[in-house]
Amino acid sequence: MKSFAKKVMLGVGALGALSSPVVAVEVYNNDEKNTKVEIYGSVRGYVGASGYSSTLSTQANDDSSSLNGSSVGTASALYGLQTNSRLGLRATVGNLFANAELGLNEPGIVSGVTSGLNFRHFYGAYSFGSAGKLIFGKTNTPSIPDEFYSSNVLNFDQGAVGYGSLRTASRHVQIRYSIAGFDIALVQDTVALATTVNQAIPRLALAYTYKGETTDFKIGGSYKYYYWDPRTTVGGQNNNDEADARFGGKDGSAFHVFLAGRKQMLEKKFFISGQVSYGVNADLYQEQRTGLNVGGYSHSEIFNNNTLGAIEAIQNGNVQRAGFYAESGYILSSSLKAVLGVGYQATWLTPYAGAQNVNENPYHGYTVMMQLPFNPQKNFTITPQISWYGSSSTGSYPQSTNLATVGHINSIVGVMRLRYDF
């Protein structure tokens, strides 16, 4: 019975529902009742330094004309506790599995709760054996690559996002069915209270995952339709529509697709992995992003509804993204390995007919990462990492909250990440 309970837990984990460390502290195990409870956690912090330089475009808009052709730059010390540190509990009772995990800084399950101590994962799963599994609650969606396709520890372990990689963690309330490697889910990106009207229909997320002895791959994607709801219209604008700023009070769509793969060679001492993706407006549900690093531990997110508001008539257009990210690694010893990663992403705007003054030139993001993860003892990892981020564009794309254009930005970030799992 104990082995059956273990199979149920491992099967649910294979769905990509668990992003927690594999280690845990067992607090209860009853073979007779096929019941098991364990707690786990991960504390993560970093220390390092960074610097960046920026040469601004000479094609600036009116708000930044005084900065045309100028160069700026700075260096900074970096240190802190990662806000994706977490503490969780897992329980198995027969064919039932449940997971509750708290994070230091996490959007809440209900709309309007955007930060603070909240549930990263809060879901239950039931195994039908060979007939598949059913999951309901908040956990990672199937429409993203798994964590081992990207090792970059910056930006809360999402250091390649917006520079070729999709998010490898995207937690939302969903109902999901999985069988024989296939996942299909209805995802509610924004959950309203029971007495209110939800802002959009659920998002469809699909994936197929293959796990072999030395080869793994995953293919998937997502689609969401945003509709204009007259019940919440005030003064001709649908003020409660989460995509109103993008579609200008009209119906619209967002989607993305991806393919990720990983291959181990040389008796599993050497690996290569990669992912490619394409999407339109997928930032609306946060699984594609465009990043900007100006010498910090985390990236700014641009080309979303907040920053696009500075561009006239952008509500009459789509945001497209295409990118790739690849890694290669080698196990140097039982406690040390080396990893190299490279990525590129292009972001561009496609205005609808009649839109004016919209820059359609691509925004380019590049990255190169090198790291040496070291395990001096069980469950404790020290990861020295150095990353270069480059960004370039022409025209009046938004750079950040205080600079309205970007010509060329080069950023170097070096950190020592400390992680203890239990």
C-alpha positions as CSV (number, residue, x, y, z in Angstrom):
1,M,0.0,0.0,0.0
2,K,2.9,2.3,0.7
3,S,4.2,1.9,-2.8
4,F,0.8,2.6,-4.3
5,A,0.5,5.9,-2.4
6,K,4.0,6.8,-3.6
7,K,2.9,6.1,-7.2
8,V,-0.1,8.3,-6.8
9,M,2.1,11.2,-5.6
10,L,4.7,10.8,-8.3
11,G,2.0,10.6,-10.9
12,V,0.4,13.9,-9.9
13,G,3.9,15.5,-9.8
14,A,4.5,14.4,-13.4
15,L,1.6,16.6,-14.4
16,G,3.7,19.6,-13.6
17,A,1.5,20.5,-10.7
18,L,4.3,20.6,-8.2
19,S,7.1,23.1,-8.4
20,S,8.4,22.3,-5.0
21,P,11.7,20.6,-4.1
22,V,11.6,16.8,-4.1
23,V,12.8,16.7,-0.6
24,A,10.3,16.7,2.3
25,V,9.9,15.9,6.0
26,E,7.5,13.1,6.6
27,V,5.2,13.8,9.5
28,Y,2.7,11.0,9.2
29,N,2.6,7.7,7.3
30,N,0.0,5.0,7.9
31,D,0.4,2.0,5.5
32,E,-2.8,0.4,6.7
33,K,-4.9,3.4,5.7
34,N,-2.7,4.4,2.8
35,T,-2.3,7.9,4.2
36,K,0.8,10.1,4.2
37,V,1.5,13.7,5.2
38,E,4.7,15.6,4.7
39,I,5.9,19.2,4.9
40,Y,8.5,20.9,2.8
41,G,10.0,24.3,2.2
42,S,12.7,26.2,0.4
43,V,14.5,29.3,1.6
44,R,16.3,31.3,-1.1
45,G,18.5,34.4,-1.0
46,Y,21.1,36.1,-3.1
47,V,24.0,38.6,-2.9
48,G,25.9,40.2,-5.8
49,A,26.4,43.2,-8.0
50,S,25.3,44.6,-11.3
51,G,25.7,47.4,-13.8
52,Y,24.2,48.6,-17.0
53,S,24.7,51.2,-19.7
54,S,22.1,52.7,-22.0
55,T,22.4,54.7,-25.3
56,L,19.1,56.2,-26.0
57,S,17.6,56.4,-29.4
58,T,17.6,59.6,-31.4
59,Q,14.0,58.9,-32.5
60,A,12.5,59.7,-29.2
61,N,9.0,61.0,-28.6
62,D,8.3,64.5,-27.3
63,D,8.4,63.4,-23.6
64,S,12.0,62.3,-23.8
65,S,13.5,64.6,-26.5
66,S,16.0,66.0,-24.0
67,L,17.6,62.5,-23.7
68,N,18.1,62.0,-27.4
69,G,21.5,60.4,-28.2
70,S,22.6,60.5,-24.5
71,S,24.1,57.7,-22.5
72,V,23.4,56.7,-18.9
73,G,24.6,53.9,-16.7
74,T,25.0,52.8,-13.1
75,A,26.3,50.0,-10.9
76,S,24.5,48.5,-7.9
77,A,24.9,46.1,-5.0
78,L,22.4,43.3,-4.9
79,Y,21.2,41.3,-1.9
80,G,18.0,40.0,-0.5
81,L,15.6,37.2,0.3
82,Q,13.8,35.8,-2.7
83,T,10.1,36.3,-2.3
84,N,9.4,32.9,-3.9
85,S,10.7,31.2,-0.8
86,R,8.0,28.9,0.3
87,L,6.5,26.5,2.9
88,G,4.1,23.7,2.0
89,L,2.2,20.6,3.0
90,R,1.4,17.5,0.9
91,A,-1.0,14.8,1.8
92,T,-2.1,11.5,0.2
93,V,-5.2,9.6,1.3
94,G,-5.8,6.6,-1.0
95,N,-6.3,8.0,-4.5
96,L,-6.7,11.6,-3.2
97,F,-3.8,14.0,-3.2
98,A,-3.7,17.6,-1.8
99,N,-1.1,20.4,-1.8
100,A,-1.1,23.7,0.1
101,E,1.9,25.9,-0.3
102,L,2.5,29.4,1.1
103,G,4.8,31.9,-0.6
104,L,6.3,35.1,0.9
105,N,4.9,37.3,-1.9
106,E,2.2,35.8,-4.1
107,P,-0.9,37.0,-5.8
108,G,-4.0,35.8,-4.0
109,I,-6.6,33.3,-5.4
110,V,-9.3,36.0,-5.5
111,S,-9.0,39.0,-7.8
112,G,-7.8,42.2,-6.1
113,V,-5.3,40.4,-3.9
114,T,-2.0,41.1,-5.7
115,S,0.8,40.6,-3.2
116,G,1.7,39.4,0.3
117,L,1.7,36.1,2.1
118,N,-0.6,33.9,0.0
119,F,-1.1,30.4,-1.4
120,R,1.2,29.5,-4.3
121,H,-0.5,26.2,-4.6
122,F,-3.9,25.2,-3.2
123,Y,-5.4,22.2,-5.0
124,G,-6.6,18.7,-4.8
125,A,-6.2,15.8,-7.2
126,Y,-7.8,12.4,-7.7
127,S,-6.3,9.5,-9.5
128,F,-8.5,7.2,-11.6
129,G,-5.6,4.8,-12.2
130,S,-5.1,4.0,-15.8
131,A,-8.2,6.3,-16.6
132,G,-6.3,9.4,-15.8
133,K,-6.2,12.1,-13.1
134,L,-8.3,15.1,-12.2
135,I,-7.0,18.3,-10.6
136,F,-8.9,21.3,-9.2
137,G,-7.5,24.4,-7.6
138,K,-4.6,26.8,-7.9
139,T,-1.4,25.4,-9.3
140,N,0.9,25.6,-12.4
141,T,-0.9,25.6,-15.7
142,P,0.0,22.9,-18.3
143,S,0.7,25.6,-21.0
144,I,4.2,26.4,-19.8
145,P,7.5,24.5,-20.0
146,D,8.6,22.7,-16.8
147,E,11.3,24.2,-14.5
148,F,14.2,22.1,-15.7
149,Y,14.1,23.8,-19.2
150,S,15.5,27.0,-17.6
151,S,18.1,27.2,-14.9
152,N,18.5,31.0,-14.6
153,V,18.2,31.9,-10.9
154,L,17.6,35.7,-11.4
155,N,14.2,37.3,-11.4
156,F,12.8,34.8,-8.9
157,D,14.1,31.8,-10.9
158,Q,12.6,33.3,-14.0
159,G,15.8,35.0,-15.3
160,A,15.3,34.1,-19.0
161,V,11.6,35.1,-19.2
162,G,11.2,37.8,-21.8
163,Y,14.5,37.0,-23.3
164,G,13.5,33.8,-25.1
165,S,11.9,31.7,-22.4
166,L,8.3,31.4,-21.4
167,R,7.4,31.5,-17.8
168,T,8.2,28.2,-16.1
169,A,5.8,28.9,-13.2
170,S,2.3,30.2,-13.8
171,R,-0.1,29.4,-11.0
172,H,-3.8,29.9,-11.6
173,V,-7.1,28.3,-10.5
174,Q,-8.0,25.5,-12.9
175,I,-9.8,22.3,-13.5
176,R,-7.5,19.8,-15.3
177,Y,-7.7,16.3,-16.6
178,S,-4.6,14.3,-17.5
179,I,-4.1,10.9,-19.2
180,A,-1.2,9.2,-21.0
181,G,0.9,12.4,-21.0
182,F,-1.9,14.7,-22.3
183,D,-3.3,17.6,-20.3
184,I,-6.3,19.7,-20.9
185,A,-7.4,22.5,-18.5
186,L,-9.8,25.3,-18.2
187,V,-8.0,28.1,-16.4
188,Q,-9.5,31.1,-14.6
189,D,-6.8,33.7,-14.6
190,T,-8.8,36.1,-12.5
191,V,-11.2,34.7,-9.9
192,A,-14.1,36.9,-8.8
193,L,-16.1,36.5,-5.6
194,A,-19.2,34.3,-5.9
195,T,-21.5,37.4,-5.8
196,T,-19.9,39.1,-8.8
197,V,-19.6,38.5,-12.6
198,N,-16.3,37.0,-13.8
199,Q,-14.5,39.2,-16.2
200,A,-13.7,36.7,-18.9
201,I,-14.5,33.1,-19.9
202,P,-12.0,30.5,-18.7
203,R,-8.8,30.0,-20.7
204,L,-8.1,26.8,-22.6
205,A,-4.7,25.2,-21.9
206,L,-3.3,22.1,-23.6
207,A,-0.1,20.1,-23.4
208,Y,1.5,16.8,-24.2
209,T,4.6,15.6,-22.1
210,Y,6.9,12.8,-22.9
211,K,9.4,11.6,-20.3
212,G,12.0,9.0,-21.4
213,E,15.2,7.6,-20.0
214,T,17.4,10.3,-21.6
215,T,14.9,12.4,-23.6
216,D,12.1,14.6,-22.5
217,F,9.9,17.0,-24.4
218,K,6.7,19.0,-24.0
219,I,4.5,20.7,-26.5
220,G,1.6,22.9,-25.5
221,G,-0.2,26.2,-25.7
222,S,-3.1,28.2,-24.6
223,Y,-6.0,30.3,-26.0
224,K,-8.2,32.9,-24.3
225,Y,-11.1,34.9,-25.7
226,Y,-11.9,38.3,-24.2
227,Y,-15.4,39.5,-24.7
228,W,-17.0,43.0,-24.3
229,D,-19.6,42.7,-21.6
230,P,-22.3,45.5,-21.7
231,R,-23.4,44.7,-18.1
232,T,-20.3,46.5,-16.9
233,T,-20.2,49.3,-19.4
234,V,-19.9,52.9,-18.1
235,G,-19.7,55.8,-20.5
236,G,-19.1,53.5,-23.5
237,Q,-16.1,51.7,-21.9
238,N,-16.2,48.2,-20.3
239,N,-14.4,49.3,-17.2
240,N,-14.2,45.8,-15.7
241,D,-12.9,44.1,-18.7
242,E,-9.3,43.0,-17.9
243,A,-8.3,43.4,-21.6
244,D,-10.1,46.6,-22.3
245,A,-6.9,48.6,-22.7
246,R,-5.6,46.2,-25.4
247,F,-8.8,45.8,-27.4
248,G,-10.4,49.2,-26.9
249,G,-13.7,48.1,-25.7
250,K,-14.1,45.3,-28.3
251,D,-13.7,41.5,-28.3
252,G,-10.2,40.1,-28.7
253,S,-8.1,37.0,-28.4
254,A,-4.8,36.0,-26.9
255,F,-2.8,32.7,-27.5
256,H,0.6,31.2,-27.5
257,V,2.3,27.9,-28.5
258,F,5.6,26.3,-27.5
259,L,7.9,23.3,-27.9
260,A,10.5,22.4,-25.3
261,G,12.9,19.4,-25.2
262,R,15.8,18.1,-23.2
263,K,18.4,15.4,-24.1
264,Q,20.9,13.7,-21.7
265,M,24.1,12.2,-23.1
266,L,27.5,10.8,-22.0
267,E,26.0,8.6,-19.3
268,K,23.7,11.5,-18.3
269,K,26.7,13.7,-17.5
270,F,25.9,16.2,-20.3
271,F,22.6,17.7,-21.3
272,I,21.2,20.1,-23.9
273,S,17.7,21.7,-23.7
274,G,15.8,24.2,-25.6
275,Q,12.4,25.8,-26.2
276,V,10.8,27.9,-28.9
277,S,7.6,29.9,-28.6
278,Y,5.2,32.3,-30.4
279,G,2.3,34.2,-29.1
280,V,-0.1,37.1,-29.6
281,N,-1.2,39.2,-26.6
282,A,-0.2,36.3,-24.2
283,D,1.1,38.8,-21.7
284,L,-2.6,39.4,-20.8
285,Y,-2.6,36.1,-19.0
286,Q,1.1,36.5,-18.0
287,E,2.6,33.4,-19.7
288,Q,4.6,35.4,-22.2
289,R,6.4,38.6,-21.3
290,T,8.8,41.1,-22.7
291,G,11.6,41.9,-20.2
292,L,13.9,44.8,-19.6
293,N,16.9,44.5,-17.2
294,V,18.6,47.7,-16.2
295,G,21.2,46.2,-13.9
296,G,19.0,44.5,-11.3
297,Y,18.1,41.2,-9.8
298,S,14.6,41.3,-11.4
299,H,13.4,42.5,-14.8
300,S,10.9,45.2,-15.6
301,E,7.9,44.0,-17.6
302,I,7.2,46.1,-20.7
303,F,4.7,45.9,-23.6
304,N,1.9,45.2,-21.2
305,N,-1.2,47.3,-20.6
306,N,0.6,49.5,-18.1
307,T,3.5,50.6,-20.4
308,L,1.6,50.5,-23.7
309,G,-0.7,53.2,-22.5
310,A,2.0,55.7,-23.4
311,I,1.7,54.8,-27.1
312,E,-1.1,56.5,-28.9
313,A,-3.8,54.1,-30.3
314,I,-2.1,51.0,-29.0
315,Q,-5.5,49.8,-27.8
316,N,-6.2,49.2,-31.5
317,G,-3.4,46.6,-32.1
318,N,-1.9,43.2,-31.1
319,V,1.4,42.5,-29.4
320,Q,3.3,39.6,-30.9
321,R,6.3,37.7,-29.4
322,A,8.6,35.0,-30.8
323,G,11.7,33.6,-29.1
324,F,14.0,30.7,-28.3
325,Y,16.1,29.8,-25.3
326,A,18.7,27.0,-25.0
327,E,20.9,25.6,-22.3
328,S,23.8,23.1,-22.1
329,G,25.2,21.6,-18.9
330,Y,27.9,19.2,-17.7
331,I,28.3,17.4,-14.4
332,L,31.8,18.1,-13.3
333,S,31.7,16.1,-10.1
334,S,29.1,14.6,-7.7
335,S,28.6,18.1,-6.2
336,L,29.4,20.5,-9.1
337,K,28.1,21.2,-12.6
338,A,28.4,23.9,-15.2
339,V,25.5,25.4,-17.2
340,L,25.5,27.8,-20.1
341,G,22.3,29.4,-21.4
342,V,21.5,31.7,-24.4
343,G,18.2,33.3,-25.5
344,Y,16.6,35.8,-27.9
345,Q,13.1,37.2,-28.2
346,A,11.5,39.7,-30.6
347,T,8.4,41.7,-29.7
348,W,6.5,43.8,-32.1
349,L,3.2,45.6,-32.4
350,T,0.7,45.1,-35.2
351,P,-1.9,47.9,-35.3
352,Y,-5.4,47.5,-36.5
353,A,-6.5,49.5,-39.6
354,G,-6.7,53.1,-38.8
355,A,-4.4,53.2,-35.8
356,Q,-1.9,56.1,-35.9
357,N,1.7,56.6,-34.7
358,V,2.3,53.0,-33.6
359,N,5.9,51.9,-33.9
360,E,6.0,48.5,-35.6
361,N,9.8,48.0,-35.4
362,P,10.7,44.9,-33.4
363,Y,12.0,45.2,-29.8
364,H,15.0,42.7,-29.4
365,G,16.0,41.1,-26.2
366,Y,19.2,38.9,-25.8
367,T,20.7,37.0,-22.9
368,V,23.7,34.9,-22.1
369,M,24.0,33.1,-18.8
370,M,26.8,31.0,-17.1
371,Q,26.5,29.3,-13.7
372,L,28.2,26.7,-11.5
373,P,25.7,25.1,-9.1
374,F,27.5,23.6,-6.1
375,N,26.0,21.2,-3.5
376,P,28.4,21.2,-0.5
377,Q,25.9,19.1,1.4
378,K,22.5,17.6,0.9
379,N,19.6,20.0,0.3
380,F,21.9,23.1,0.2
381,T,22.9,24.7,-3.1
382,I,25.2,27.6,-3.8
383,T,24.9,28.9,-7.4
384,P,27.3,31.5,-8.7
385,Q,25.9,33.0,-11.8
386,I,26.8,35.8,-14.2
387,S,24.3,37.0,-16.9
388,W,24.4,39.5,-19.7
389,Y,21.2,41.1,-21.0
390,G,21.0,43.2,-24.1
391,S,18.0,45.1,-25.5
392,S,17.6,47.2,-28.6
393,S,15.0,48.9,-30.7
394,T,14.3,51.9,-32.8
395,G,11.5,54.4,-32.4
396,S,9.4,55.3,-29.4
397,Y,9.0,52.1,-27.5
398,P,8.7,52.5,-23.7
399,Q,11.8,51.6,-21.7
400,S,10.7,52.0,-18.2
401,T,8.5,54.3,-16.1
402,N,10.9,57.3,-16.5
403,L,12.5,56.8,-19.9
404,A,10.3,56.7,-23.0
405,T,12.7,55.3,-25.6
406,V,15.4,52.7,-25.8
407,G,18.3,52.5,-28.2
408,H,20.7,50.0,-26.8
409,I,20.9,48.7,-23.2
410,N,23.6,46.3,-21.9
411,S,23.3,44.9,-18.4
412,I,25.7,42.6,-16.5
413,V,24.4,40.9,-13.3
414,G,26.5,38.6,-11.1
415,V,25.0,36.9,-8.0
416,M,25.7,34.1,-5.6
417,R,22.3,32.4,-5.0
418,L,21.9,30.4,-1.7
419,R,19.1,27.8,-1.5
420,Y,18.2,25.4,1.3
421,D,15.4,22.9,0.7
422,F,13.7,20.7,3.3
